[in-house]
Amino acid sequence: MARTPVLAAGGIVLRQAEPPLFAGVRLRKGNAGVLPKGKVGKGETPRAATERKAMEETGHDVAVHEFLGTLAYESRGGSKVVHYWRMEARGDAAYELMRDIKAVDWLPLADAVDRLSRDYERAFLENVGPIALSAAAHAAATRKPRAKQATPEKRRTRRSVVPPPAAPVPAPPRADQPSPPIAQDDVATDVIDATAVEPVEDAQPATEEVQPAAPVEDAQPADPPSFAPDIEPVVVDTSAMRPQPRGNLLQRMRDRLRRTA
């Protein structure tokens, strides 16, 4: 019954130099030269496993980039399948190497291939090594323009806008102060030129000729209707109503007073 292949993950780790350098790990057992790799742990993804094994076996922090391919081979423990990613080492060594790692060699591509002890790894690195170099060069070329774009611009100072001063409002004059004189230009006046007026002839008052009214005949007012009974007129002798002399009147008044006494 065939065994299930062992799943492992590894890296083609480069370090920036001229030319770029590849990491080759030397094992304590037999001083064999191999590529950094290791088994994928339970619940671990191949990508996470390759980052972990690269840091443990090279001692450097690494940045994981493109997937480069898979290498399958037979070993003493059975079949093994290894997935490889391109990686870039950051800075100097930051971790101690694993116990079974003797040293790390940073070599150009041709020397790194020759340093590997196993034929299948040499063949794999010969094929994917140029691809890793091309990808690294392309990434470096695109990184420079991005770095220039990422340069922060000079911070512009924020200028505060000061509103223009408001026009002064004249205070109303007090009661005890005289009102300011008014400019002649501000007052609309109608000036009449006396020389431009034509003289007007003295107008004679219009007289209306009054016509004498036509004589009106004396109109006798109409007698109002009478509601009294018909009474024959009484003739009164006006001669008896003539005024009597003054002496006779006094005598009569005296006579009356005597009678009443």
Summary of the structure (lengths in Angstrom):
residues: 261
radius of gyration: 71.6
end to end distance: 190.5
largest distance: 198.6
contacts: 509
relative contact order: 0.12
helix: 29%
strand: 22%
